[in-house]
Amino acid sequence: MTMDDAFDQRLKAAFADAAAPLERETESDAFARRVMERLANPDRKRVLILGGAGSTGSAIAGTQLENLFGNVQLPSEGLMATAGFLMSPEVMAAGAMAVAVGFVAAILPRRIA
């Protein structure tokens, strides 16, 4: 019995047939590779367009917040009355927008990286 008998040849051929599909790139592997390449090189134009749309939306939301805070009925006594007296609806809207921008500034760098 030699090392290259018929059984060994059939065994090597079976392993070669079984390994062949692993060497070929399937459609899902090609898709995953393309996605990883796009994530490695983000499209700056898309980021700018989405950022501009978000900024426009936040500007519209800010103007609506002024109307919302302008219609709030605050109590006439206590801490809320003092806060309402010191802050106009525009200041309250600006504060709410500052909080929203702060959340975006904290979360966005983690999502991009």
Order of alpha helices (4+ residues) and beta strands (2+ residues): alpha-alpha-alpha-alpha-alpha
